[in-house]
Structures are given as C-alpha cells and as structure tokens.
C-alpha cells in the first residue's frame, strides 16, 4: 500500500487558515457582480418600464414665470421722495415667507374662487391645492427664486405650475400682483399709523377748545396746532394715494409652449440607471460580505488541494433520469475525469484502499458525487464498493435505483446474510451487496436509525472494512456530514483518505474551518476537497470549464 504523508505533514501553518476570508480580489468582486448581472438588468428594465408607464399616466404640468425687481436704496417708511412714500427694503427671505404665508396665499385663493377667468373645475382644483399646501406649510405650486446682490438689489422670479398653459400664466401673474399689493401694503401701514396719530391729536385739541378756559394766547396756540395737524393729515392722505412698495413688475408671464412634467423617457432612464447602480452596489456588497467557498483559491488557503470542480446538473434532469444518467448526459465526463485522475494520482496503486467522502452539512451533494465518482472509476476498469454509512438518512440505494431499476444482489462475504449496513455491522461475516452496474457494488444504509453512533462504536470497523475491501480496487464510504454528526469522525479513523465535498456558493469558509478542526482533532487523514455544483458563470470567470460537447457516454469509453 502506498505510503502517505503524516497528518502533521498535511497540516498547513495555522496562520494560513482563513486568510482568504479577509482578501477579496477584484476578479472575485467582478465575478460576484457578474453572477447577479442578469437579475440586475432585468430588474432595471422592469423598474424603468414601470416608471415610464406611471409617468405617462400623470396629468400634464405647465410652468410660467413672471419677474419682479427690487432696489435696496429706497427711503425708510414715512420718508418722502418726490412726494412718494416707498416701503423699506425687504430683508433676505422676507418675500419667500410672505409667499408661503396666509396673507398672500389667501388673497390668491380668494381671487381664484371669485373670478371666472379660468374654467371652474381648474380654478377649484388650483384653489384647493393651494389651500392644502398652505395648511401643510409646504407650497410647491408656487416657487420663488431670486438673483440679488449684496445690497439687496436684483430680480425675483415667480414660477407657477398648473394643468394648462393659460392657467399657469394666470397664476403667475396673479401671484406677482398679490406680492406687489402686499409690498405696497407695507408702505401704507406706516402712513396709516401716522394718520391715526394725527387724527388722535386733532380730537384732543378739539376737546380742549370746546372746554374753554384758556387764555387768548393758549387758545391761539391750539388753533394754530390744529391747522398744522389738518395740513399734515391732508398731506398724509395724498401720500397714501401715491405710496409704493420696494418691488416693481419687470416681466409678466407668458403662456408656456411645452410641459415641464411628466417626462416619461427621462424618468424611465434615470430610474433605470439608479436601479442598475443600486443593484450593482448591492451585488458588490454581498460579494464583499460573502464568506462562502466559490473558487478553488478559497479552499487553497486551508493548505489542502482541490482535487476537482464538478459542474452543477439541472435538477430536472436529476429528477427524471437519476444522478448517474444525468451526469453522463450533462457532459460531466471531463470534470469527473479530472477528479478521477487527481484522486488516483494521490492514492497510487488503489488496491483495496478506503476513501471516505463527507461534507460539512447536509445537501452539499456528497452522496450524488460518490455515485458519479464510482461510475467514472468503474468506466476505467476499476472495481468499486460503495458503503452508505449515513445510517440516519441513507440515499445511495435510491440514487442507483433511479439509474437501474432492476436489482441484482451479489455476495460480498460469506453466504447470504445482511443486505444493509446496519445488519452487516452486527454480522459482518455474511453480507450481500447490490450490483448497481458492472464494476460498482453498493451496500445500502438501511432504514434510518437514531443510535448509529452506538452501532459504529460496537463494530470492529478496522477488521470489517479490511475484509470487505479485499476484492475491490477502491471502497468509497459515503459518511454523514462531519459537522452534523460524529459518525464521520468514527468512520474516518479506519480509512486511508478523507475527501470533503464543498458546495460552491453555499458552504461557508467558517464551516470548512470548523470541519477541518474537528477532523484533525480526530486524526483523520484529510486528502483534499471537491468543489461541487459549480455554476457555469463561475467556471467562465475563473478561466476553466469543459467546453467540449459529448453525447451520452457509453460503457468502457
């Protein structure tokens, strides 16, 4: 029998384990994004189409604008310039607050409801919209932009949106006139207060004159004061008629020719690009946080070789034809051929050698891989015995029955006897096996049992395996997952080599690390890994694959 390196020679330095978990190459990042790219593109197209249709269903919106000019060097309230009173300069943000406030908006709303310049339905809709925006303190129908210098001089632009060009123009002009009225009201408020003060003084003087008791000089003084107040009151009344604000209309609104919303094409393109960017970002993030085995390089960081990468088979083919037939028809001959060559190269002369095939967790394809590997080994002229040692959930018998319905029982040792591993471990001298195909014999696990560990511990496994494997080139032991049950740790002490099946994109690197730790603590001779269920995109991104096209393989090929 070939001499194998000791466990200490196989074990890599501890610092190398898990190193790949901290290093993400750009190629791996692109591979992760590329795998999800079809779904990302499909989602982007769907979202773009939805955005386009939604935009097309929205009502048209037109925008018109009018402009106001302001000068910051006006005289203060109450001052005179050519007998005209002007309002003081507007502080920054004052006009915006006025536009959002009830004084201006309620004037606009009242004007909309009172006049029939626009169709009734449209006027009512605009008035209701402005009323709701006023209550929410978020005015979007009317917008104000300014271009002012440091002295407060510049242009205010008023943008109004409505469902028709005429309505947008009317609303923009109405808003501009309402703001001008509000601004003029600031100048009038100062004059009104001055007139109220003058009138109060006149009332007081008239009261004093009516009471009498003053001297001639005092009376003459009161009469002169009253005359002066009357002249001032008349002057204030004249000034009120000429009062003006700090704003002036520069450009009235004109009817727009094109709508500003909706824009279905633009919205669809932007939505699609944003969805694409988000999808790529999510895919990149998932790739960066992905700690599963996806390439052989991920497994090489554990210091053990990967003997083969087996592509994924369509589930439909497995369901209808069984894994062995599906593997042949799917063209896995090349992939399994590489695995066979690598395995036999490391085993040397495979006379009666025992190889246990296990995994980290259920569902990673170890049983199917055991069957297809046995089929490949048998095609090269080797005799293979499969022991289904997963006595809690054995599947080898089902796997082969889907390939070949007729069962032929052959004598493994002795005469007659057990036909399941459970019974064979109790009476190992008389055992029968299924001839699954020429060169492949299978000992099924039997019905599921809970005390599989006790049965394994009581059986003389070393002698049993030696006796059973004498007439075979290889004995493949399909064991339970190493992290799920301890059965594999017991079985592994009595085999020559252990192969660990790792499912691409599912088996976590941390699970592989824990499996190796348990196996090494139990002194199991780990030979290497088999990367199973490798996707086509992963094969292409890693630069390897099996591109030759073969038909169904014939026996002995």
GIPE-V667588 format. One record per helix or strand of 2 or more residues. SS is the DSSP state (A for helix, B for strand). FROM is the first residue (numbers start at 0). TO is the last residue. If there is no record, write none. Layout:
ss & from & to
SS & FROM & TO
SS & FROM & TO
//
This chain:
ss & from & to
A & 6 & 9
A & 13 & 15
A & 18 & 21
A & 25 & 56
B & 60 & 69
A & 93 & 99
A & 101 & 113
A & 119 & 135
B & 141 & 147
B & 153 & 161
A & 164 & 210
A & 215 & 240
B & 246 & 250
A & 263 & 288
A & 295 & 299
B & 305 & 310
A & 314 & 328
A & 332 & 346
B & 352 & 358
A & 365 & 378
B & 383 & 387
A & 395 & 402
B & 408 & 412
A & 420 & 425
B & 430 & 436
B & 439 & 442
A & 451 & 457
A & 460 & 467
B & 473 & 477
A & 486 & 491
B & 496 & 502
A & 508 & 520
B & 525 & 533
A & 535 & 540
//
